[in-house]
Amino acid sequence: MQHRRFERSMRFLACALVLLCMSCGEDREYAPSNCVRSKPSKGSLKVRCTINAEYPLIPITVYLGDFEEDQVMLRDTVDIPIVLYELPVDEYYSVAAEYRSEEDTLIVLRGARISTMSRDYEDATCWSVLGAEVDCRLP
């Protein structure tokens, strides 16, 4: 009788250990198949402009850092309302959009940061880019 109790206790203990070991691996999270394992060097800066009959072409200047620092990254003239620029990550950018008419020039200044983010998994560190968007449209 005691032998059977001991046998049942051992079976129960063995089952409990098996279940415990199976649940140990559940806390582990592995990197997804689309994991980017190296830190990206570039990200997107989306610039929105007002394009209409009065303002068909808009000169754009993108600055590294604040506008006042005058570190020009690029100059462009756009004729579409949304443009994307690929720029180095982990930087703040200022954008100046110039709306020129016969009477006046309006400059819209906006800024945003392109940043990166990482997440650690059991088997890898995965990276992603948080692109930036600036709205330089006229009110």
C-alpha positions in Angstrom: 0.0 0.0 0.0 2.8 2.4 0.9 4.6 1.4 -2.2 1.6 2.4 -4.3 1.3 5.8 -2.5 5.0 6.4 -3.1 4.6 5.4 -6.8 1.6 7.8 -7.2 3.5 10.6 -5.4 6.4 10.1 -7.7 4.2 10.1 -10.8 2.5 13.3 -9.6 5.9 14.9 -8.9 7.2 13.9 -12.3 4.1 15.3 -14.1 4.4 18.5 -12.1 8.1 18.9 -13.0 7.3 18.2 -16.7 4.5 20.9 -16.7 6.8 23.3 -14.8 9.6 22.9 -17.3 7.2 23.3 -20.3 5.9 26.6 -18.9 9.5 27.9 -18.3 10.0 28.5 -22.0 6.7 30.4 -22.4 8.2 33.6 -21.0 10.8 33.7 -23.7 10.0 35.9 -26.6 12.0 35.3 -29.8 12.6 37.9 -32.5 10.0 38.0 -35.3 11.0 37.0 -38.9 11.0 40.6 -40.1 13.5 41.7 -37.4 16.0 44.3 -38.5 19.1 43.3 -36.5 21.3 46.2 -37.3 20.6 49.8 -36.4 19.2 51.7 -39.5 21.2 54.7 -40.6 18.4 56.5 -42.5 14.7 57.3 -42.0 12.0 59.2 -43.7 11.0 62.9 -43.2 7.6 63.5 -44.7 6.9 67.2 -45.7 3.4 68.4 -46.4 2.9 71.6 -48.5 0.1 73.6 -49.9 0.1 73.3 -53.7 -2.5 75.3 -55.6 -2.9 77.8 -58.5 -1.4 80.7 -56.4 1.5 78.5 -55.1 2.3 75.9 -57.8 6.0 75.6 -56.8 7.3 75.7 -53.2 11.0 76.0 -52.4 11.9 73.8 -49.4 15.0 74.0 -47.2 15.7 71.2 -44.7 18.1 72.1 -41.9 20.0 69.8 -39.5 18.9 71.0 -36.0 17.2 74.3 -35.5 16.6 76.7 -38.3 18.7 79.4 -36.6 21.8 77.1 -36.7 21.7 77.4 -40.5 23.1 73.9 -41.2 21.4 73.2 -44.6 20.9 69.5 -45.4 19.1 70.0 -48.7 17.2 72.4 -50.9 14.4 71.4 -53.2 11.4 72.9 -55.1 8.3 70.8 -54.9 5.2 70.7 -57.0 3.4 68.0 -55.2 1.7 68.2 -51.7 3.7 65.4 -50.0 7.4 64.7 -50.4 9.6 62.2 -48.6 13.3 62.7 -47.9 15.7 60.0 -46.6 17.9 61.5 -43.9 20.2 60.3 -41.1 18.4 59.0 -38.0 18.5 60.3 -34.4 18.6 63.9 -35.6 16.2 66.8 -35.3 15.4 68.6 -38.6 13.8 72.0 -39.3 11.9 72.6 -42.5 11.3 76.0 -44.2 8.6 76.1 -46.9 8.5 79.4 -48.9 5.3 80.6 -50.4 6.1 83.4 -52.8 3.6 85.7 -54.4 4.0 89.0 -56.3 3.2 90.9 -53.1 4.7 88.8 -50.3 6.7 85.8 -49.2 5.4 83.6 -46.4 7.7 81.2 -44.7 6.3 78.3 -42.8 8.8 76.7 -40.3 8.3 73.3 -38.7 10.5 70.7 -37.1 10.6 67.1 -36.1 13.0 64.3 -35.1 13.7 61.1 -36.9 14.5 58.5 -34.2 15.3 54.9 -33.8 14.0 52.4 -31.3 15.3 48.9 -30.3 13.6 46.0 -28.6 15.5 43.1 -27.0 14.4 39.5 -27.6 15.7 36.2 -26.4 17.8 35.7 -29.5 18.3 39.2 -31.0 17.9 43.0 -30.7 15.5 44.4 -33.3 15.5 47.9 -34.6 12.9 50.2 -36.1 12.8 53.8 -37.4 10.2 56.3 -36.2 10.0 58.6 -39.2 9.1 62.2 -38.8 6.4 64.4 -40.4 6.2 68.1 -40.7 3.1 70.0 -41.8 4.1 73.1 -43.7 0.7 73.7 -45.3 -0.8 77.1 -45.2 -3.7 77.5 -42.7 
